[in-house]
C-alpha cells in the first residue's frame, strides 16, 4: 500500500485538488474563514472574494434549470442571497485594508429599462421571479408605478394655467356682475319682507331700493376727514408755477389744517364725513326699517367741546386742591 506522501504526488490526486480549487471547494486545511474581519491579508481577501464570485456564477446558472422544483429554486435563491451578503462583507474588509472599492450601487433594470423591485435587500434571480407570490409582487410594483405616472400626468394638466383658469377674467364681460346684482336684489326683497313679517308691519308698502354708495361718496378722503381749503391749493399751485421751495407752503398748510381740525371738533353732533342734515337723513332712513326706534334714538351722541372739557378738568383740579388744603 502506498504511503500518504506518495498518494499526494499521484496524477489523480493532483487532478482532484485542481478541480476542487477551481470549484471553490478547497482542501480541508484551506477553507474560507467564516468572518471576513478575521482575515488581515489583502491578497487573501481578494482570493476569497473571487471564490465567492465563482460560486455565485454557478448558483445563478443552476437556478435557471427548468428541472428544479419550486422548493429547490427557493433554496438556491436563498443561497445566492447568502453569498451576496458574504461578498459584501469581504468587500468591506478589502476597503478597510486599503484595497480597491468593489461596491458599486448599480440598479438592476428590466427589459423596459425600469428598476427591478426587490433589488434592495433580498433579491430574486432567474426562475425565482416566476415563483407563486413573487410574480404578484412584481405586478403590484408595476401597477403602483403606473398609478403614480397617471397621477403625475393628471396633475401636469393643471399646471401653467392662465388667469382665466383662476377666474380672474369672469367679470370682464359683465355677465357675472349682472347676475350678482340680480341675486342681491332678490335677497334684499326676501329679507325686507321677512323683517316686516317679524315686526308685524304691513306688507303693502313698496320695497325701497338697495342703498348703494354713489361715486362721490366713494372718492378718497383725506386722512383727517377734512378737505383742504381752496386758498391752500391755490397757494400751492402758485408756488409750483413760480418754482418756489415747498417747505414754507407745507408748513403753512399744516398749520391751517390743524386750525380747521380744531374748529371742526368744536361742533357737537356733526360727523367728519358730512353735516347734521346728512346724519339726520341717514337716521330717518334707518328708522323707516326699524319701527321701534325713532330718528332721535339713532342720532350720534353729542360730544363735549374743547372748552367744556377744559372747564370740567379745571373744576376737578380746583376741587382736589380744596380737599387737599381745607379738607372735606
Backbone bond lengths (Angstrom), bond angles and torsions (degrees), N, CA, C in turn:
res aa  C-N    CA-C-N  psi(-1)  N-CA   C-N-CA  omega(-1)  CA-C   N-CA-C  phi
1 X - - - 1.464 - - 1.526 108.85 -
2 X 1.313 114.81 134.52 1.458 119.46 -177.59 1.520 110.25 -73.56
3 X 1.314 113.85 152.39 1.454 119.10 178.64 1.533 110.33 -78.25
4 X 1.343 114.46 169.49 1.471 119.20 179.94 1.521 111.29 -66.13
5 X 1.346 117.05 -37.16 1.457 119.12 178.94 1.516 110.91 -63.93
6 X 1.324 115.91 -37.36 1.458 119.25 179.19 1.529 110.85 -70.49
7 X 1.340 116.84 -35.81 1.461 119.24 177.25 1.527 111.17 -64.15
8 X 1.335 116.00 -36.81 1.456 119.35 -179.45 1.516 111.91 -66.91
9 X 1.316 117.75 -23.87 1.452 121.26 -179.51 1.524 112.53 -90.22
10 X 1.328 118.05 -4.37 1.458 120.12 -177.51 1.529 110.76 -72.42
11 X 1.344 115.08 155.85 1.456 121.19 -178.03 1.528 111.39 -66.60
12 X 1.333 118.15 -38.44 1.455 121.17 -179.22 1.527 111.24 -65.63
13 X 1.331 116.46 -39.61 1.474 120.03 179.65 1.525 110.82 -65.36
14 X 1.331 115.45 -41.58 1.462 118.65 178.56 1.528 111.27 -64.40
15 X 1.323 115.58 -38.17 1.464 118.76 179.16 1.530 110.94 -65.39
16 X 1.325 116.91 -43.40 1.461 120.64 178.26 1.533 111.61 -63.08
17 X 1.305 116.25 -39.20 1.461 119.95 -179.83 1.528 111.31 -67.46
18 X 1.339 116.13 -41.60 1.463 119.15 177.87 1.531 111.07 -66.17
19 X 1.339 115.72 -38.59 1.458 119.27 178.60 1.532 111.34 -65.43
20 X 1.327 117.67 -40.26 1.469 121.11 178.45 1.529 111.06 -66.17
21 X 1.344 115.83 -38.19 1.467 118.76 178.28 1.521 110.96 -66.80
22 X 1.338 116.30 -36.91 1.460 119.92 178.98 1.521 111.41 -68.09
23 X 1.327 116.76 -36.67 1.462 120.78 178.56 1.518 112.67 -79.24
24 X 1.309 117.60 -6.85 1.453 120.61 179.23 1.502 114.04 83.65
25 X 1.336 117.48 13.29 1.458 119.95 -178.93 1.520 111.38 -80.81
26 X 1.301 116.52 -43.34 1.452 120.47 178.72 1.514 111.81 72.30
27 X 1.286 114.78 173.86 1.466 119.97 178.52 1.512 109.66 -87.78
28 X 1.308 115.20 175.21 1.450 119.80 -177.35 1.521 111.40 -67.62
29 X 1.333 116.02 -34.95 1.461 119.85 -179.03 1.520 112.25 -84.70
30 X 1.335 117.65 -9.70 1.458 121.31 -176.75 1.527 108.61 -124.27
31 X 1.326 116.77 72.99 1.457 121.62 179.31 1.531 110.03 -110.60
32 X 1.320 114.89 156.77 1.461 120.70 -177.93 1.525 109.70 -70.67
33 X 1.330 118.02 132.73 1.469 120.05 178.84 1.529 110.51 -63.71
34 X 1.323 114.91 147.54 1.459 119.13 179.80 1.522 112.08 -73.47
35 X 1.324 117.37 -29.36 1.462 121.99 179.37 1.518 109.05 -112.43
36 X 1.315 115.97 125.04 1.461 119.60 -178.86 1.520 111.47 -68.36
37 X 1.332 117.33 -29.91 1.463 119.72 -178.66 1.525 112.40 -68.64
38 X 1.347 117.60 -14.30 1.469 120.18 179.33 1.516 111.94 -77.35
39 X 1.330 117.40 -16.72 1.465 121.22 -179.27 1.525 108.64 -91.99
40 X 1.332 116.64 123.58 1.459 121.92 -177.13 1.522 112.55 -107.97
41 X 1.314 117.53 5.44 1.459 121.34 -179.41 1.525 109.01 -105.89
42 X 1.314 115.87 126.80 1.457 119.99 179.86 1.522 111.20 -65.39
43 X 1.324 116.31 -36.33 1.469 119.81 -180.00 1.521 110.85 -65.55
44 X 1.336 116.58 -41.47 1.457 119.94 178.87 1.534 110.91 -66.24
45 X 1.322 117.19 -38.57 1.475 119.78 178.16 1.522 111.04 -62.78
46 X 1.333 116.23 -40.86 1.462 119.44 176.73 1.529 110.53 -63.50
47 X 1.299 115.99 -37.97 1.467 119.91 -179.53 1.520 110.92 -65.65
48 X 1.341 117.24 -46.57 1.469 119.38 -178.31 1.530 111.28 -68.84
49 X 1.303 116.64 -32.54 1.472 118.28 175.65 1.527 110.85 -65.21
50 X 1.322 117.31 -42.18 1.461 119.88 176.84 1.517 111.96 -62.26
51 X 1.326 116.34 -36.98 1.461 119.73 177.78 1.530 111.11 -64.62
52 X 1.340 116.49 -40.20 1.471 119.93 178.41 1.525 110.28 -65.23
53 X 1.321 117.56 -37.75 1.466 120.25 178.70 1.523 110.97 -63.69
54 X 1.329 117.07 -38.91 1.468 119.14 177.88 1.525 110.95 -66.31
55 X 1.326 116.86 -39.47 1.462 119.27 177.09 1.530 111.27 -65.01
56 X 1.328 116.68 -39.47 1.461 119.65 177.19 1.521 111.39 -62.15
57 X 1.321 116.41 -40.53 1.460 119.79 179.35 1.522 111.11 -62.09
58 X 1.329 117.21 -41.49 1.465 120.08 179.06 1.526 111.22 -67.77
59 X 1.347 117.04 -40.47 1.460 119.88 -178.82 1.529 111.32 -66.79
60 X 1.336 116.77 -40.42 1.467 120.03 179.84 1.523 110.36 -66.02
61 X 1.324 116.93 -36.64 1.471 119.39 176.10 1.522 111.09 -68.57
62 X 1.327 116.32 -35.61 1.455 119.90 -178.56 1.526 111.96 -70.47
63 X 1.338 117.54 -34.39 1.460 119.71 -176.17 1.524 111.79 -71.35
64 X 1.336 117.68 -13.21 1.458 120.90 177.06 1.528 112.44 -81.76
65 X 1.326 117.47 -6.93 1.463 121.35 -176.95 1.524 109.68 -66.01
66 X 1.332 116.61 126.44 1.462 121.02 -179.01 1.519 112.34 -75.29
67 X 1.344 117.97 -14.31 1.454 120.24 -179.14 1.513 114.10 -83.20
68 X 1.312 118.49 -5.85 1.457 121.35 -179.93 1.523 110.49 -77.71
69 X 1.311 115.46 143.95 1.460 120.30 175.36 1.528 109.72 -80.09
70 X 1.327 115.40 171.93 1.468 119.18 -179.72 1.521 111.40 -63.88
71 X 1.327 117.27 -36.04 1.465 120.11 179.71 1.520 110.52 -67.18
72 X 1.342 116.47 -41.29 1.461 119.12 178.76 1.528 111.25 -67.01
73 X 1.327 116.38 -36.80 1.471 119.33 177.85 1.525 110.30 -63.56
74 X 1.335 116.73 -40.97 1.466 119.72 178.18 1.530 110.84 -64.00
75 X 1.333 116.83 -41.18 1.466 119.73 179.82 1.523 111.19 -64.21
76 X 1.336 116.47 -44.65 1.467 119.47 179.82 1.525 110.53 -64.62
77 X 1.326 116.99 -38.57 1.474 119.89 178.55 1.527 110.91 -65.72
78 X 1.337 117.02 -36.85 1.466 119.88 175.93 1.525 111.00 -64.71
79 X 1.345 116.79 -40.42 1.463 120.15 178.64 1.525 111.24 -64.38
80 X 1.328 116.35 -38.10 1.470 119.42 178.81 1.528 110.23 -64.38
81 X 1.329 117.39 -43.79 1.467 120.11 178.84 1.523 111.27 -64.73
82 X 1.338 116.72 -34.90 1.459 119.63 177.03 1.524 110.93 -65.61
83 X 1.336 116.57 -42.08 1.461 119.82 177.55 1.530 111.33 -66.46
84 X 1.314 117.27 -34.26 1.466 120.06 177.65 1.530 111.08 -64.20
85 X 1.329 116.55 -41.14 1.464 119.06 176.95 1.525 111.33 -65.53
86 X 1.336 116.07 -40.94 1.462 119.34 179.24 1.522 111.08 -65.67
87 X 1.325 116.64 -39.04 1.469 119.82 177.12 1.525 110.87 -61.36
88 X 1.333 116.93 -38.56 1.464 120.11 179.17 1.531 110.90 -65.15
89 X 1.331 116.99 -37.04 1.469 119.60 177.50 1.532 111.13 -64.14
90 X 1.327 116.52 -42.23 1.463 119.29 179.28 1.529 110.91 -67.31
91 X 1.307 117.81 -35.89 1.463 119.96 177.37 1.528 111.01 -65.98
92 X 1.329 116.80 -38.03 1.471 119.26 175.74 1.527 111.36 -64.26
93 X 1.333 116.25 -38.76 1.464 119.56 178.52 1.525 111.15 -67.58
94 X 1.324 116.98 -36.42 1.472 120.26 177.25 1.528 110.17 -63.65
95 X 1.331 116.61 -41.67 1.467 119.82 177.88 1.521 110.42 -64.98
96 X 1.346 117.11 -39.08 1.463 120.42 179.62 1.522 112.01 -65.31
97 X 1.344 117.37 -30.63 1.466 121.03 179.28 1.521 112.50 -86.83
98 X 1.335 117.70 3.34 1.458 120.87 177.56 1.509 114.08 90.14
99 X 1.321 118.11 19.43 1.453 120.85 -179.87 1.519 112.47 -90.26
100 X 1.328 115.12 -166.10 1.465 121.20 -178.25 1.524 110.31 -72.98
101 X 1.318 114.56 155.92 1.466 121.33 178.79 1.526 108.30 -97.70
102 X 1.337 116.08 104.71 1.460 121.11 -179.52 1.527 112.94 -92.08
103 X 1.307 116.97 -2.54 1.463 119.89 -176.35 1.519 109.20 -83.89
104 X 1.286 116.23 108.54 1.462 122.84 177.99 1.522 107.97 -122.03
105 X 1.313 115.81 120.20 1.464 120.68 -179.19 1.533 109.22 -84.30
106 X 1.302 115.19 76.34 1.464 121.16 179.13 1.525 108.05 -98.67
107 X 1.319 116.43 124.61 1.461 120.83 -178.02 1.521 110.05 -73.39
108 X 1.330 115.89 141.30 1.462 121.77 175.75 1.523 108.59 -83.51
109 X 1.332 116.82 127.65 1.457 122.61 -176.37 1.517 110.05 -112.53
110 X 1.340 115.45 151.74 1.457 120.48 177.66 1.522 109.62 -93.30
111 X 1.337 116.43 -165.81 1.462 120.30 -177.69 1.523 112.24 -66.87
112 X 1.345 117.23 -27.91 1.466 120.95 -179.89 1.517 113.00 -86.37
113 X 1.325 117.84 0.40 1.456 120.84 -179.53 1.508 114.18 84.58
114 X 1.337 118.31 9.43 1.458 121.85 179.10 1.523 109.80 -95.88
115 X 1.325 114.82 154.28 1.459 119.66 -178.96 1.523 110.02 -67.96
116 X 1.319 115.27 132.64 1.456 120.81 -177.20 1.522 108.72 -76.35
117 X 1.337 118.79 129.27 1.469 119.52 176.61 1.514 110.79 -66.20
118 X 1.304 116.27 145.96 1.456 120.78 -178.18 1.508 113.40 89.67
119 X 1.340 118.18 9.64 1.465 120.18 178.91 1.523 111.99 -81.60
120 X 1.302 117.73 -13.80 1.460 121.73 177.52 1.521 108.17 -108.27
121 X 1.330 115.52 116.05 1.453 119.49 -176.08 1.520 110.19 95.88
122 X 1.315 116.08 -126.27 1.466 120.44 -179.80 1.521 109.25 -76.06
123 X 1.343 116.36 132.38 1.457 122.27 -176.00 1.517 109.87 -116.72
124 X 1.328 114.38 157.93 1.464 121.79 178.42 1.523 108.37 -120.31
125 X 1.338 115.36 135.35 1.457 121.75 -176.24 1.526 109.12 -125.55
126 X 1.336 115.38 144.77 1.460 121.16 171.08 1.517 113.33 56.64
127 X 1.344 114.06 -127.38 1.457 120.38 -177.43 1.523 113.23 -69.72
128 X 1.329 117.29 -11.61 1.464 119.70 178.81 1.527 111.37 -65.93
129 X 1.330 117.69 -22.95 1.462 120.20 178.51 1.524 112.37 -71.96
130 X 1.349 116.99 -19.56 1.463 121.13 -178.94 1.518 112.68 -99.89
131 X 1.318 117.90 9.08 1.459 120.08 179.55 1.522 110.57 -70.46
132 X 1.341 117.56 152.68 1.472 119.98 176.81 1.525 110.90 -61.00
133 X 1.298 116.69 130.84 1.456 122.16 -177.19 1.507 112.81 96.89
134 X 1.333 116.70 -37.65 1.461 119.97 178.52 1.522 110.18 -76.60
135 X 1.332 116.40 -38.67 1.459 120.47 179.05 1.530 110.41 -61.50
136 X 1.349 116.92 -41.36 1.464 120.28 178.21 1.528 111.35 -64.85
137 X 1.338 115.91 -33.60 1.463 119.53 177.63 1.523 111.06 -63.19
138 X 1.320 116.74 -44.93 1.460 120.41 179.07 1.527 110.78 -65.43
139 X 1.339 116.77 -40.21 1.461 119.79 -179.69 1.529 111.68 -67.14
140 X 1.342 116.95 -38.92 1.466 119.59 178.73 1.525 110.99 -65.71
141 X 1.334 116.29 -39.51 1.461 119.16 177.25 1.523 110.89 -62.81
142 X 1.324 115.63 -41.94 1.459 119.09 179.57 1.523 111.00 -66.09
143 X 1.338 117.02 -37.54 1.455 120.39 178.77 1.524 111.09 -66.19
144 X 1.327 117.14 -39.77 1.462 120.25 177.88 1.526 111.18 -63.40
145 X 1.327 116.59 -40.19 1.461 119.36 178.38 1.524 110.97 -64.80
146 X 1.337 117.15 -39.31 1.461 119.55 178.32 1.526 111.19 -65.37
147 X 1.341 117.16 -39.87 1.463 119.95 178.40 1.526 111.12 -64.86
148 X 1.326 116.60 -39.58 1.461 119.33 178.29 1.527 111.10 -64.86
149 X 1.335 116.82 -40.43 1.465 119.45 178.81 1.527 111.01 -66.44
150 X 1.346 117.52 -37.63 1.462 120.15 177.34 1.527 111.31 -65.85
151 X 1.340 116.70 -41.68 1.470 119.66 178.44 1.527 110.79 -64.35
152 X 1.331 116.51 -38.53 1.460 119.56 179.12 1.523 111.35 -66.80
153 X 1.329 117.05 -41.87 1.464 119.96 178.49 1.526 111.13 -66.21
154 X 1.349 117.20 -36.29 1.465 120.26 177.48 1.526 110.87 -66.92
155 X 1.328 117.00 -36.67 1.460 120.41 179.40 1.524 111.14 -70.39
156 X 1.320 117.31 -35.68 1.461 120.16 -177.67 1.525 111.85 -66.46
157 X 1.341 117.27 -21.97 1.459 118.88 179.20 1.525 111.97 -66.30
158 X 1.331 117.56 -23.67 1.457 121.26 -176.03 1.525 112.43 -101.81
159 X 1.308 117.66 8.90 1.457 120.66 177.20 1.520 110.05 -94.76
160 X 1.329 115.19 156.16 1.468 122.74 178.47 1.534 111.37 57.76
161 X 1.334 116.11 44.14 1.460 120.47 177.62 1.525 109.94 -89.31
162 X 1.330 115.59 155.15 1.451 121.20 -179.65 1.516 112.36 -84.16
163 X 1.343 116.87 -175.48 1.476 120.05 -179.38 1.518 113.32 -66.00
164 X 1.334 118.01 -24.17 1.468 119.73 179.79 1.523 111.51 -66.47
165 X 1.337 117.79 -29.94 1.463 120.62 -179.80 1.528 111.02 -67.01
166 X 1.331 117.25 -33.98 1.455 121.48 -178.43 1.524 112.71 -91.48
167 X 1.327 118.66 5.19 1.453 121.49 175.99 1.506 115.09 81.83
168 X 1.332 118.18 16.92 1.459 119.63 -179.64 1.526 112.79 -74.23
169 X 1.323 117.71 -17.69 1.465 121.11 -178.18 1.525 112.51 -107.00
170 X 1.344 117.47 13.93 1.464 119.52 -177.74 1.522 112.54 -68.75
171 X 1.330 117.07 -29.73 1.460 120.48 -177.22 1.523 112.78 -94.00
172 X 1.324 117.05 8.12 1.464 119.27 -176.40 1.527 111.50 -69.45
173 X 1.344 118.59 -41.03 1.457 121.07 -177.26 1.526 113.43 -86.29
174 X 1.319 119.35 -9.59 1.458 122.40 177.66 1.517 115.19 84.91
175 X 1.325 119.04 -6.08 1.465 120.70 -178.89 1.526 111.22 -68.51
176 X 1.309 115.99 -40.70 1.462 119.08 -179.87 1.524 111.07 -66.09
177 X 1.329 117.01 -39.86 1.462 119.51 178.90 1.524 111.40 -64.23
178 X 1.338 116.49 -39.77 1.462 119.87 178.46 1.526 111.28 -65.64
179 X 1.331 116.37 -39.48 1.467 119.92 177.67 1.531 111.11 -65.00
180 X 1.329 117.02 -41.69 1.459 120.12 178.47 1.524 111.29 -65.46
181 X 1.333 117.09 -36.80 1.461 119.95 178.46 1.533 110.85 -64.73
182 X 1.326 117.06 -43.36 1.461 120.10 178.68 1.529 111.23 -64.47
183 X 1.328 116.58 -41.82 1.464 119.22 178.25 1.524 111.02 -64.62
184 X 1.326 116.90 -36.78 1.464 120.30 179.02 1.526 110.94 -66.18
185 X 1.333 116.91 -41.76 1.463 119.78 178.90 1.522 111.56 -66.29
186 X 1.334 117.18 -38.87 1.469 120.00 177.40 1.523 111.15 -63.24
187 X 1.313 116.94 -44.21 1.465 120.26 178.52 1.528 110.96 -65.38
188 X 1.342 116.63 -36.34 1.470 120.18 178.33 1.531 110.97 -62.26
189 X 1.329 117.24 -44.65 1.463 120.30 179.84 1.526 111.24 -65.41
190 X 1.331 116.67 -41.48 1.468 119.45 179.82 1.524 111.36 -63.98
191 X 1.312 117.15 -44.55 1.459 120.05 -179.18 1.524 111.25 -68.64
192 X 1.335 117.29 -35.78 1.466 119.96 178.46 1.529 110.27 -63.86
193 X 1.324 115.91 -44.31 1.465 119.62 178.25 1.520 111.13 -64.10
194 X 1.319 117.09 -39.50 1.463 120.92 -180.00 1.525 111.29 -64.25
195 X 1.341 117.11 -41.55 1.467 120.24 179.66 1.526 110.97 -64.95
196 X 1.333 117.72 -41.67 1.471 120.38 -179.83 1.524 110.97 -67.65
197 X 1.334 117.66 -32.73 1.463 119.24 175.75 1.522 111.16 -68.04
198 X 1.335 116.76 -38.80 1.469 119.75 -179.96 1.525 110.74 -66.57
199 X 1.340 117.17 -39.08 1.466 121.40 -178.13 1.528 112.89 -87.18
200 X 1.338 118.28 5.13 1.473 123.15 -179.65 1.521 111.74 56.63
201 X 1.312 116.07 43.81 1.457 121.54 177.50 1.523 109.10 -99.24
202 X 1.321 117.78 153.98 1.485 119.37 179.73 1.525 110.90 -64.16
203 X 1.324 114.17 142.41 1.461 120.77 -178.37 1.516 112.98 -95.36
204 X 1.339 117.12 3.82 1.467 119.69 -177.67 1.515 112.61 -82.06
205 X 1.317 117.41 -17.68 1.463 119.64 -178.03 1.528 110.11 -65.20
206 X 1.307 116.62 145.12 1.478 118.77 179.10 1.529 110.99 -66.68
207 X 1.300 114.65 145.58 1.471 120.24 -179.99 1.524 108.56 -80.77
208 X 1.316 118.17 123.40 1.473 119.61 -179.86 1.529 111.18 -70.07
209 X 1.307 113.93 162.43 1.455 119.59 177.98 1.533 110.75 -75.52
210 X 1.293 114.60 161.41 1.464 119.58 178.78 1.526 108.74 -68.91
211 X 1.325 118.20 125.93 1.478 118.87 178.15 1.522 110.31 -70.15
212 X 1.303 116.19 105.06 1.461 121.49 179.15 1.514 109.35 -103.93
213 X 1.309 116.40 146.18 1.451 120.90 179.67 1.514 111.46 -70.83
214 X 1.315 116.53 139.55 1.462 121.52 178.49 1.516 109.82 -82.01
215 X 1.318 114.69 169.01 1.457 119.41 179.44 1.517 111.30 -67.27
216 X 1.357 115.44 -31.09 1.466 117.68 -179.12 1.514 111.37 -69.08
217 X 1.369 115.53 -37.76 1.459 118.17 -178.87 1.509 112.41 -73.65
218 X 1.347 116.67 -22.64 1.459 119.52 -179.57 1.505 113.24 -84.88
219 X 1.344 117.11 -2.13 1.458 119.42 179.13 1.511 109.54 -70.41
220 X 1.316 118.74 144.51 1.461 120.80 -177.02 1.510 111.58 -66.77
221 X 1.325 116.16 140.34 1.452 123.13 178.97 1.511 109.58 -105.93
222 X 1.335 118.09 159.83 1.462 119.70 174.26 1.512 110.81 -64.32
223 X 1.300 116.23 163.68 1.455 120.83 -176.76 1.516 111.62 -64.80
224 X 1.328 119.06 -33.29 1.454 120.60 -179.18 1.515 112.74 -88.97
225 X 1.354 118.55 3.41 1.456 121.43 177.32 1.506 114.32 80.60
226 X 1.340 120.13 6.82 1.457 123.18 -178.43 1.508 109.67 -117.75
227 X 1.306 116.04 143.07 1.456 119.90 173.72 1.516 108.55 -86.97
228 X 1.311 118.51 136.51 1.465 119.90 -177.19 1.516 110.75 -64.46
229 X 1.313 118.13 145.20 1.465 121.20 179.22 1.518 111.55 -59.53
230 X 1.341 114.52 154.91 1.454 119.61 -176.74 1.518 111.52 -67.17
231 X 1.351 115.55 -36.70 1.464 117.46 -176.70 1.520 111.32 -69.26
232 X 1.375 117.08 -24.44 1.460 118.75 176.82 1.516 110.80 -69.35
233 X 1.338 115.68 -43.65 1.462 118.11 178.76 1.521 110.98 -64.11
234 X 1.345 116.37 -37.34 1.463 118.56 177.47 1.525 111.10 -64.66
235 X 1.335 114.95 -39.00 1.464 118.53 179.11 1.519 111.33 -62.90
236 X 1.363 115.19 -42.73 1.464 118.64 179.23 1.521 111.27 -65.76
237 X 1.354 115.53 -39.31 1.464 118.36 -178.91 1.527 110.58 -64.49
238 X 1.335 116.26 -41.24 1.461 119.36 178.28 1.521 111.11 -65.55
239 X 1.333 115.62 -37.50 1.462 118.26 -179.93 1.518 111.24 -65.88
240 X 1.343 117.14 -36.29 1.458 119.62 177.79 1.522 110.99 -69.06
241 X 1.311 116.07 -40.25 1.460 118.09 -179.33 1.512 111.54 -66.51
242 X 1.326 117.53 -36.15 1.458 120.91 -178.29 1.516 112.39 -86.61
243 X 1.349 117.26 2.00 1.466 122.42 177.20 1.530 110.90 57.97
244 X 1.347 115.69 48.38 1.456 121.53 178.78 1.516 108.16 -101.97
245 X 1.274 118.99 151.04 1.449 122.70 179.04 1.520 110.03 -62.57
246 X 1.362 114.84 143.92 1.457 120.19 -172.44 1.527 112.66 -92.21
247 X 1.297 118.49 -0.23 1.463 118.86 -176.94 1.524 111.29 -65.14
248 X 1.332 116.39 -44.99 1.468 120.04 -178.84 1.521 111.10 -66.00
249 X 1.343 116.23 -42.17 1.466 119.96 -179.68 1.524 111.27 -64.92
250 X 1.334 116.57 -39.37 1.463 119.42 -179.99 1.523 111.54 -65.98
251 X 1.317 116.70 -42.18 1.466 118.77 179.14 1.524 111.23 -63.87
252 X 1.341 116.58 -39.96 1.464 119.69 178.36 1.526 111.13 -66.00
253 X 1.338 116.21 -39.29 1.464 119.23 179.30 1.523 111.01 -65.45
254 X 1.346 116.95 -39.02 1.459 119.50 178.72 1.527 111.28 -63.76
255 X 1.324 117.37 -39.97 1.465 119.82 178.86 1.519 111.24 -63.00
256 X 1.328 116.08 -43.50 1.465 118.88 -178.20 1.531 111.38 -68.99
257 X 1.346 116.63 -36.38 1.460 119.17 177.60 1.523 111.08 -65.34
258 X 1.320 116.90 -39.73 1.464 119.67 177.50 1.528 111.01 -63.57
259 X 1.332 116.03 -40.47 1.455 119.70 178.81 1.521 111.12 -64.57
260 X 1.354 115.93 -42.06 1.467 119.19 178.55 1.520 111.34 -65.70
261 X 1.340 116.46 -35.03 1.466 119.52 179.17 1.522 111.19 -67.92
262 X 1.327 117.41 -40.85 1.464 119.88 178.03 1.525 111.28 -65.22
263 X 1.352 116.88 -36.83 1.464 119.37 176.65 1.516 111.35 -66.88
264 X 1.330 116.05 -34.83 1.471 119.02 -178.28 1.524 111.79 -71.23
265 X 1.339 117.64 -37.01 1.467 120.01 178.88 1.516 111.96 -68.57
266 X 1.336 117.22 -19.73 1.461 119.65 179.14 1.513 112.67 -74.81
267 X 1.326 117.09 -16.14 1.464 120.45 -179.98 1.521 108.63 -84.50
268 X 1.307 116.91 116.48 1.465 121.45 -178.04 1.511 109.85 -82.18
269 X 1.357 113.60 138.67 1.455 120.40 174.56 1.502 114.97 76.79
270 X 1.329 119.43 8.09 1.459 122.21 -179.27 1.511 107.77 -109.15
271 X 1.313 118.21 127.61 1.462 123.03 -179.05 1.509 109.76 -79.51
272 X 1.346 114.89 155.79 1.456 119.68 178.61 1.512 112.19 -74.02
273 X 1.293 119.86 -15.28 1.461 123.05 -178.54 1.531 112.28 -101.89
274 X 1.293 119.33 2.33 1.457 120.40 179.52 1.510 110.42 179.47
275 X 1.348 117.25 172.33 1.442 121.79 -179.04 1.509 111.94 -88.21
276 X 1.358 114.22 -173.77 1.465 119.91 -178.57 1.520 111.16 -68.04
277 X 1.341 116.83 -32.07 1.466 119.39 -179.20 1.523 111.55 -65.58
278 X 1.329 116.69 -43.17 1.467 119.03 179.57 1.525 111.24 -66.80
279 X 1.338 116.94 -36.35 1.468 119.56 178.94 1.521 110.40 -66.18
280 X 1.339 116.27 -42.80 1.468 119.17 179.20 1.530 110.65 -66.14
281 X 1.341 117.63 -34.46 1.463 119.98 178.16 1.528 110.60 -64.84
282 X 1.336 116.93 -42.60 1.464 119.85 177.29 1.526 111.27 -64.48
283 X 1.333 116.45 -39.80 1.467 119.44 179.36 1.522 111.05 -65.56
284 X 1.338 117.10 -38.60 1.469 120.22 178.35 1.518 111.28 -65.78
285 X 1.348 116.54 -39.99 1.469 120.18 178.49 1.524 111.19 -64.51
286 X 1.332 116.50 -42.19 1.462 119.47 179.31 1.518 111.54 -67.83
287 X 1.345 117.07 -35.54 1.465 119.97 179.55 1.517 111.90 -68.80
288 X 1.347 117.21 -22.47 1.464 119.65 177.59 1.523 111.25 -66.70
289 X 1.344 117.85 -30.17 1.465 121.43 178.22 1.527 111.63 -87.00
290 X 1.312 117.03 -26.50 1.461 121.41 -179.24 1.522 107.93 -111.51
291 X 1.322 116.32 95.70 1.457 120.30 -174.50 1.510 114.30 -68.95
292 X 1.313 118.59 -20.70 1.456 120.69 -177.12 1.524 112.37 -88.47
293 X 1.339 118.67 1.56 1.457 122.37 177.25 1.517 109.37 -122.26
294 X 1.328 115.76 142.94 1.463 121.45 178.22 1.526 109.12 -96.56
295 X 1.333 117.45 163.58 1.475 119.05 177.68 1.519 112.88 -59.96
296 X 1.360 117.95 -32.21 1.465 119.61 178.75 1.524 111.49 -65.68
297 X 1.363 115.99 -32.93 1.464 118.36 178.71 1.525 112.32 -69.29
298 X 1.325 116.42 -26.05 1.459 120.40 -177.74 1.520 112.78 -93.69
299 X 1.327 117.84 -2.46 1.460 120.47 177.91 1.526 109.88 -71.31
300 X 1.320 118.37 146.88 1.469 120.03 178.37 1.516 110.98 -66.63
301 X 1.310 118.13 153.87 1.471 120.34 -178.93 1.522 111.40 -67.64
302 X 1.322 114.55 152.62 1.460 121.04 179.34 1.523 109.15 -80.71
303 X 1.312 116.39 125.34 1.457 121.48 -178.35 1.522 110.09 -94.37
304 X 1.310 117.48 142.04 1.475 119.31 177.75 1.521 110.68 -69.91
305 X 1.319 114.88 150.17 1.458 119.82 178.45 1.522 110.25 -78.56
306 X 1.306 114.15 174.67 1.463 119.11 -179.22 1.529 110.98 -67.36
307 X 1.340 116.14 -39.66 1.459 119.35 179.32 1.521 110.91 -64.88
308 X 1.339 117.14 -39.28 1.458 119.89 178.77 1.528 111.35 -65.05
309 X 1.328 117.25 -41.19 1.459 120.06 178.14 1.522 111.01 -63.78
310 X 1.346 116.69 -41.51 1.464 119.28 178.44 1.524 111.00 -64.71
311 X 1.350 116.67 -37.97 1.463 119.27 178.27 1.517 112.24 -64.35
312 X 1.342 117.30 -41.31 1.466 120.51 179.24 1.520 110.77 -64.83
313 X 1.333 117.12 -43.63 1.464 120.29 179.43 1.525 111.23 -64.58
314 X 1.344 116.73 -39.08 1.463 119.84 179.10 1.526 110.95 -65.81
315 X 1.333 117.27 -40.26 1.467 120.11 178.89 1.527 111.18 -64.63
316 X 1.339 116.71 -40.58 1.461 119.21 177.73 1.519 111.59 -64.83
317 X 1.325 116.56 -37.62 1.460 119.53 178.87 1.526 111.14 -66.41
318 X 1.337 116.26 -42.22 1.467 119.78 178.25 1.517 110.95 -62.75
319 X 1.339 116.27 -42.04 1.461 119.48 -180.00 1.521 111.04 -63.79
320 X 1.342 116.92 -37.86 1.468 119.74 178.48 1.522 111.12 -66.10
321 X 1.348 117.90 -38.91 1.466 120.69 178.83 1.528 111.38 -67.76
322 X 1.343 116.42 -40.03 1.471 119.43 178.76 1.520 110.71 -63.10
323 X 1.335 116.93 -43.12 1.460 119.77 179.36 1.519 111.79 -66.99
324 X 1.359 115.96 -31.48 1.463 118.87 -178.65 1.525 111.81 -71.41
325 X 1.353 117.58 -40.31 1.464 120.35 -174.13 1.531 113.31 -95.67
326 X 1.315 117.86 -32.20 1.462 120.41 -175.55 1.525 112.74 -110.76
327 X 1.317 117.07 -11.41 1.452 119.37 -179.20 1.517 111.01 77.95
328 X 1.308 113.34 179.33 1.457 118.09 -179.57 1.529 110.46 -76.76
